Amino acid sequence: MSQGRLLYAQSGGVTAVINTTAAAVIATARSRKLPVLAARNGIIGALREDLIDTTRESAAAIRALRHTPGGAFGSCRYKLKSIEQNRAQYERLIAVFKAHDIRTFLYNGGNDSADTALKISQVGRELGYPVNVIGVPKTVDNDLAVTDCCPGFGSVAKYTAVSVAEASLDVESMCASSTKVFIVEVMGRHAGWIAASAGMAARKAGDPPQLILFPEIAFDEEAFLDRVKATVAKVGYCTVVASEGLKNAAGQFLAEAGTRDAFGHSQLGGVAPVLAQRVKQQLGFKVHWALPDYLQRSARHLASKTDVEHAWAVGKAAVEYALAGKHAVMPVIVRTSDAPYRWKIEPAPLAKIANHEKKLPKNYITRDGYGITVAARRYLEPLIRGEDAPPYLRDGLPDYVRLKNAPVRRKLPAYSISD
């Protein structure tokens, strides 16, 4: 069987370093004379035969891709059904793979993307066209099973901790006559990893954020308001960091919008304004709230050096695994030492990762439910360590690259993903 081509695709919410992984995939493949195609907008592009020829990109562009945020080839939120539910989708994918001599498929994403990679890995042989399928880890939520951490998380954790520290200095300077409560809403539907990272801003007891609200801890409004009131009385102000997935004792999201995304997840409408309204109504304090949203996951200017190194390593390993004949695996990060921080990359079966969710361990949350423990700090600190700033242009802006994304000529009939 020929070495064929490698197809790479990005999936789910992008990160500050997913393009670092893409650059590693392309650079490693080029060193092994393996042509790389990219699917435009993830698995949707693979189904539509909307492919990009990365061989048309210069070496300089790929080097610049390493420090460019966003998803260079486009991403998507699209969940494949099982082969029993929609066999035609899988037959279409195999037809696209055959038409373009694609023998390796790398899918770069989080939990739902691992599920997609696992499904595709199971049908290639059944449909008569074996393809090496490798999942590549990426998610700011840090909730993938098996791997110690996920590329993308370290940078959003660094951004969150820095932003909370800076904004709290602002609030502190004005609290005597202005805002007394500042609420920051961070990503994290079911797992409080990003919320926990905000706790790294505190150097000693009483430092902001004084309250962290985790999705793993049921929200108690009375206890929350009592703690906010006591904190303001003691230090003059209170910084609160809340996970978007905060739930009440009945398991209901505080900010559920009543709609669902393409993966079937509840759409959340914003927990920060909900909390702000309750603080203002019940305590009478002036409140400001912030929603970093895409800013927290795209802040490449504040990327963690450790995170960049992780992102490159998993991309490089994914190509090497595929060329070595490994199948249905994901390169994961294995921590071997906290101090000094040491780690390595190992293959893990996709079946142990897909559809599993890693939540914040109980011993990472303080007994009162509002802070992080020494164990959490020991885990988090190496992940936000170091700086990897992009090069800057003379006008003061980062030198980010936009690829040509030259299309590959289609060979098959048009296809609608609604088929």
VMD Tcl script that draws the C-alpha trace (Angstrom):
set ca {
  {0.00 0.00 0.00}
  {1.32 3.47 -0.90}
  {2.06 6.04 1.79}
  {-0.61 8.18 0.16}
  {-1.62 11.54 1.59}
  {-2.43 12.79 5.05}
  {-5.66 14.68 5.73}
  {-5.64 17.05 8.70}
  {-8.72 18.80 10.09}
  {-9.55 21.10 13.00}
  {-12.70 20.73 15.07}
  {-14.61 22.46 17.83}
  {-13.74 25.76 19.48}
  {-10.27 26.87 18.42}
  {-7.47 27.85 20.79}
  {-4.45 30.13 20.88}
  {-2.22 27.18 19.96}
  {-4.21 24.84 17.69}
  {-2.34 26.30 14.72}
  {0.90 25.41 16.48}
  {-0.23 21.80 16.26}
  {-1.16 22.27 12.60}
  {2.29 23.71 11.88}
  {3.91 20.74 13.61}
  {1.82 18.29 11.56}
  {2.76 19.94 8.28}
  {6.44 20.45 9.12}
  {6.85 16.87 10.35}
  {5.03 15.44 7.34}
  {7.16 17.50 4.97}
  {10.31 16.17 6.57}
  {9.01 12.67 5.80}
  {7.91 13.53 2.23}
  {4.26 12.99 3.17}
  {1.85 15.35 1.35}
  {-0.71 17.04 3.61}
  {-4.22 18.09 2.67}
  {-6.45 19.99 5.08}
  {-10.23 19.82 5.29}
  {-11.86 23.22 5.22}
  {-14.11 23.59 8.28}
  {-13.33 20.25 9.84}
  {-15.24 17.07 9.06}
  {-17.73 19.13 7.06}
  {-15.00 19.89 4.55}
  {-14.05 16.23 4.35}
  {-17.66 15.28 3.57}
  {-18.04 18.05 1.01}
  {-14.66 17.26 -0.57}
  {-13.65 20.83 0.22}
  {-9.95 20.20 0.64}
  {-6.92 22.49 0.88}
  {-3.48 21.78 -0.60}
  {-0.97 22.71 2.10}
  {1.95 21.97 -0.25}
  {1.20 25.37 -1.82}
  {2.20 27.13 1.41}
  {5.76 28.38 1.85}
  {8.03 27.21 4.65}
  {7.91 30.76 6.03}
  {4.10 30.66 6.18}
  {4.13 27.38 8.08}
  {6.68 28.78 10.53}
  {4.40 31.81 11.07}
  {1.43 29.48 11.54}
  {3.12 28.29 14.73}
  {2.43 31.63 16.45}
  {-0.90 32.53 14.79}
  {-4.18 32.08 16.73}
  {-7.53 30.94 15.37}
  {-8.06 27.91 13.15}
  {-6.15 28.40 9.89}
  {-8.23 25.87 7.96}
  {-11.59 26.55 9.58}
  {-13.27 24.49 12.27}
  {-16.78 23.20 12.90}
  {-19.21 21.78 15.39}
  {-20.68 18.77 13.63}
  {-21.34 15.37 15.17}
  {-21.32 12.24 13.01}
  {-24.10 9.78 13.72}
  {-23.29 6.09 14.07}
  {-22.77 4.05 10.92}
  {-26.07 2.28 11.64}
  {-27.88 5.63 11.65}
  {-26.18 7.15 8.60}
  {-24.05 4.71 6.64}
  {-24.10 7.04 3.63}
  {-21.98 9.63 5.49}
  {-19.22 7.13 6.08}
  {-19.40 5.83 2.54}
  {-18.99 9.42 1.36}
  {-15.94 9.95 3.58}
  {-14.30 6.79 2.27}
  {-15.09 7.86 -1.29}
  {-13.33 11.19 -0.66}
  {-10.37 9.41 0.92}
  {-10.10 7.04 -2.05}
  {-10.42 9.80 -4.62}
  {-7.48 11.70 -3.11}
  {-5.35 8.75 -1.97}
  {-5.77 9.73 1.68}
  {-4.31 7.00 3.88}
  {-4.01 8.97 7.12}
  {-6.62 11.13 8.87}
  {-5.72 13.40 11.79}
  {-8.60 15.04 13.64}
  {-7.57 17.84 15.99}
  {-10.17 18.58 18.66}
  {-11.77 17.81 22.01}
  {-14.24 15.25 23.33}
  {-16.73 15.26 20.47}
  {-13.89 15.28 17.95}
  {-12.36 12.23 19.62}
  {-15.73 10.53 19.20}
  {-15.72 11.39 15.48}
  {-12.16 10.09 15.06}
  {-13.07 6.86 16.87}
  {-16.11 6.28 14.66}
  {-14.12 6.82 11.46}
  {-11.34 4.53 12.71}
  {-13.87 1.73 13.11}
  {-15.45 1.87 9.64}
  {-12.52 2.14 7.24}
  {-11.77 -1.56 7.18}
  {-15.46 -2.43 7.18}
  {-15.92 -0.34 4.04}
  {-12.86 -1.80 2.35}
  {-10.44 1.13 2.63}
  {-8.22 1.05 5.73}
  {-7.14 4.49 6.92}
  {-4.86 5.26 9.85}
  {-6.90 7.54 12.11}
  {-5.20 9.55 14.84}
  {-6.99 11.89 17.22}
  {-5.02 14.99 18.19}
  {-5.86 16.65 21.54}
  {-7.09 20.23 21.77}
  {-9.48 21.96 24.14}
  {-9.35 24.97 26.42}
  {-11.69 23.12 28.78}
  {-8.93 20.61 29.71}
  {-11.55 17.91 30.10}
  {-10.13 15.16 27.88}
  {-9.58 11.89 29.71}
  {-6.19 10.17 30.03}
  {-4.00 13.12 29.02}
  {-2.50 15.10 31.92}
  {-3.56 18.34 30.22}
  {-4.81 19.53 26.83}
  {-3.05 21.87 24.42}
  {-4.96 25.14 24.54}
  {-5.66 25.00 28.26}
  {-2.32 26.32 29.52}
  {-2.67 29.50 27.50}
  {-6.27 30.21 28.47}
  {-5.31 29.50 32.09}
  {-2.48 32.02 31.88}
  {-4.75 34.61 30.25}
  {-7.40 34.08 32.92}
  {-5.03 34.37 35.87}
  {-3.32 37.46 34.47}
  {-6.59 39.17 33.52}
  {-8.15 38.53 36.93}
  {-5.06 39.88 38.69}
  {-4.97 43.02 36.54}
  {-8.70 43.75 36.68}
  {-8.74 43.24 40.44}
  {-6.06 45.89 40.89}
  {-8.33 48.22 38.93}
  {-11.36 47.40 41.10}
  {-9.35 47.73 44.30}
  {-8.20 51.21 43.33}
  {-11.79 52.47 42.90}
  {-13.77 50.45 45.42}
  {-14.06 53.21 48.03}
  {-16.42 55.20 45.84}
  {-17.30 52.94 42.91}
  {-17.54 49.23 41.98}
  {-17.36 46.86 44.94}
  {-18.06 43.55 43.22}
  {-16.50 42.40 39.95}
  {-17.69 39.15 38.34}
  {-15.78 37.36 35.56}
  {-17.46 34.53 33.66}
  {-15.11 31.93 32.16}
  {-15.64 28.94 29.90}
  {-16.24 25.49 31.34}
  {-19.58 23.77 30.92}
  {-19.08 20.80 33.23}
  {-15.43 21.02 34.31}
  {-13.99 23.89 36.34}
  {-10.42 23.84 35.08}
  {-10.45 27.38 33.69}
  {-12.24 28.73 36.76}
  {-9.60 27.06 38.92}
  {-6.80 28.66 36.93}
  {-8.07 32.08 38.01}
  {-7.04 31.12 41.52}
  {-3.39 31.32 40.43}
  {-3.79 35.13 40.54}
  {-3.90 34.98 44.34}
  {-0.47 34.98 45.96}
  {-1.71 34.90 49.56}
  {-4.93 34.37 51.53}
  {-7.49 37.06 50.82}
  {-6.06 38.01 47.42}
  {-8.47 38.12 44.48}
  {-10.30 36.23 43.24}
  {-11.90 35.88 46.66}
  {-14.63 33.58 45.29}
  {-14.45 30.96 42.52}
  {-17.69 29.27 41.51}
  {-17.07 25.80 40.06}
  {-19.51 23.71 37.99}
  {-18.58 20.75 40.22}
  {-20.06 22.56 43.26}
  {-23.82 23.24 43.42}
  {-24.49 26.97 43.68}
  {-25.91 28.08 47.04}
  {-27.21 31.63 46.59}
  {-27.54 32.46 50.27}
  {-24.02 31.27 51.10}
  {-22.64 33.08 48.06}
  {-24.24 36.40 49.00}
  {-23.09 36.05 52.61}
  {-19.49 35.48 51.45}
  {-19.59 38.44 49.04}
  {-20.94 40.70 51.78}
  {-18.31 39.56 54.28}
  {-15.49 39.99 51.74}
  {-16.52 43.54 50.87}
  {-16.74 44.39 54.57}
  {-13.25 43.03 55.16}
  {-11.22 44.21 52.13}
  {-13.49 46.75 50.45}
  {-14.28 44.80 47.30}
  {-14.80 41.27 45.97}
  {-13.69 39.60 42.74}
  {-15.78 36.60 41.70}
  {-14.85 34.12 38.95}
  {-17.74 31.98 37.77}
  {-17.78 29.04 35.39}
  {-20.38 29.31 32.62}
  {-21.65 25.87 33.65}
  {-22.64 26.85 37.18}
  {-25.64 24.82 38.36}
  {-28.04 24.94 41.27}
  {-28.73 22.08 43.67}
  {-31.33 20.68 41.25}
  {-28.69 20.37 38.53}
  {-30.08 23.21 36.41}
  {-27.75 25.68 34.70}
  {-28.18 29.15 36.18}
  {-27.93 30.65 32.69}
  {-29.47 28.09 30.35}
  {-30.82 29.82 27.24}
  {-33.20 27.01 26.23}
  {-31.45 26.14 22.96}
  {-28.89 23.50 21.98}
  {-25.78 23.47 19.80}
  {-24.84 21.05 17.00}
  {-23.54 18.52 19.51}
  {-26.77 18.58 21.53}
  {-25.32 20.60 24.40}
  {-27.46 23.23 26.14}
  {-26.63 26.77 25.02}
  {-25.74 28.92 27.98}
  {-26.89 32.52 28.14}
  {-24.42 34.12 30.54}
  {-24.08 33.41 34.24}
  {-22.21 36.64 35.10}
  {-25.16 39.02 34.54}
  {-27.42 36.65 36.47}
  {-25.08 36.75 39.46}
  {-24.56 40.50 39.11}
  {-28.28 41.13 39.22}
  {-28.69 39.09 42.40}
  {-25.78 40.84 44.12}
  {-27.18 44.25 43.23}
  {-30.73 43.40 44.26}
  {-29.89 41.60 47.50}
  {-26.82 43.52 48.69}
  {-27.13 46.86 46.93}
  {-23.49 46.93 45.81}
  {-22.38 48.47 42.56}
  {-21.41 45.54 40.33}
  {-19.50 45.16 37.09}
  {-19.19 41.95 35.14}
  {-17.08 40.77 32.21}
  {-17.37 37.98 29.69}
  {-13.95 37.27 28.09}
  {-15.59 34.75 25.73}
  {-13.46 34.36 22.58}
  {-10.77 36.66 24.00}
  {-9.70 34.04 26.52}
  {-9.15 31.31 23.93}
  {-7.56 33.46 21.21}
  {-5.01 35.46 23.22}
  {-1.87 34.21 21.48}
  {0.05 37.28 22.69}
  {-0.15 35.85 26.21}
  {0.34 32.17 25.37}
  {2.04 29.86 27.83}
  {5.40 28.57 26.61}
  {4.61 25.17 28.10}
  {1.32 25.10 26.19}
  {3.03 25.94 22.90}
  {5.55 23.14 23.48}
  {2.73 20.69 24.23}
  {0.79 21.74 21.11}
  {3.82 21.22 18.88}
  {4.69 17.88 20.45}
  {1.26 16.29 19.93}
  {1.19 17.38 16.28}
  {4.63 15.94 15.63}
  {3.81 12.71 17.44}
  {0.52 12.29 15.56}
  {2.33 12.15 12.23}
  {5.00 9.83 13.58}
  {2.36 7.50 15.02}
  {0.52 7.34 11.71}
  {3.70 6.57 9.77}
  {4.54 3.86 12.30}
  {1.19 2.21 11.59}
  {-0.55 3.14 14.84}
  {-4.31 3.40 14.53}
  {-7.20 4.71 16.64}
  {-4.90 6.38 19.14}
  {-4.23 9.88 20.42}
  {-0.89 11.31 21.52}
  {-1.37 12.32 25.14}
  {0.74 14.27 27.62}
  {2.11 12.29 30.54}
  {3.51 14.24 33.48}
  {6.51 12.54 35.03}
  {7.52 15.21 37.55}
  {6.07 18.37 39.11}
  {9.33 19.92 40.28}
  {11.18 20.13 38.07}
  {8.34 19.91 35.59}
  {8.89 17.03 33.17}
  {6.59 15.39 30.67}
  {6.49 13.05 27.67}
  {4.12 12.03 24.87}
  {2.58 8.56 24.71}
  {-0.16 6.97 22.57}
  {-3.51 6.25 24.22}
  {-6.47 4.38 22.68}
  {-9.21 6.66 21.37}
  {-11.74 4.31 22.96}
  {-10.48 5.38 26.41}
  {-10.80 9.08 25.56}
  {-13.91 9.53 23.41}
  {-17.09 10.22 25.38}
  {-15.23 10.47 28.69}
  {-14.97 13.72 30.63}
  {-12.28 14.72 33.13}
  {-13.63 17.01 35.82}
  {-11.73 18.98 38.42}
  {-10.68 16.60 41.23}
  {-12.30 17.21 44.60}
  {-8.92 17.68 46.25}
  {-8.27 20.67 43.97}
  {-11.15 22.62 45.56}
  {-10.94 24.06 49.07}
  {-13.37 22.76 51.69}
  {-15.48 25.91 51.58}
  {-15.96 25.37 47.83}
  {-14.68 28.81 46.80}
  {-10.97 28.38 46.16}
  {-8.16 26.12 44.97}
  {-5.85 23.96 47.07}
  {-2.09 23.53 47.11}
  {-2.54 20.39 45.01}
  {-4.33 22.43 42.34}
  {-1.54 25.00 42.34}
  {1.06 22.28 41.99}
  {-0.79 20.96 38.92}
  {-1.52 24.35 37.33}
  {1.70 26.28 37.86}
  {3.88 24.49 35.26}
  {1.12 24.78 32.64}
  {1.06 28.60 32.68}
  {4.81 28.95 32.94}
  {6.90 30.79 30.36}
  {6.15 33.23 27.56}
  {6.08 32.63 23.81}
  {5.13 36.00 22.36}
  {4.57 36.31 18.61}
  {6.83 38.61 16.59}
  {5.49 42.16 16.30}
  {5.39 44.43 13.26}
  {6.54 48.05 13.22}
  {2.93 49.21 13.63}
  {2.84 47.46 16.99}
  {0.58 44.57 15.98}
  {1.49 40.87 15.99}
  {2.72 39.39 12.71}
  {0.00 36.79 12.16}
  {-0.24 34.84 8.91}
  {-3.18 34.11 6.63}
  {-2.58 31.05 4.50}
  {-3.41 30.80 0.80}
  {-5.64 27.78 1.47}
  {-5.50 26.79 -2.20}
  {-8.36 24.40 -2.97}
  {-7.84 20.88 -4.28}
  {-9.77 20.07 -7.46}
  {-12.91 18.12 -6.68}
  {-13.31 14.66 -8.25}
  {-16.71 13.60 -6.90}
  {-20.30 14.84 -7.19}
  {-21.42 17.59 -4.81}
  {-22.62 16.41 -1.43}
  {-24.87 18.03 1.17}
  {-24.19 17.23 4.80}
  {-27.93 17.03 5.33}
  {-27.99 13.91 3.12}
}
mol new
graphics top color blue
foreach p $ca { graphics top sphere $p radius 0.5 }
foreach p [lrange $ca 0 end-1] q [lrange $ca 1 end] { graphics top cylinder $p $q radius 0.2 }
display resetview
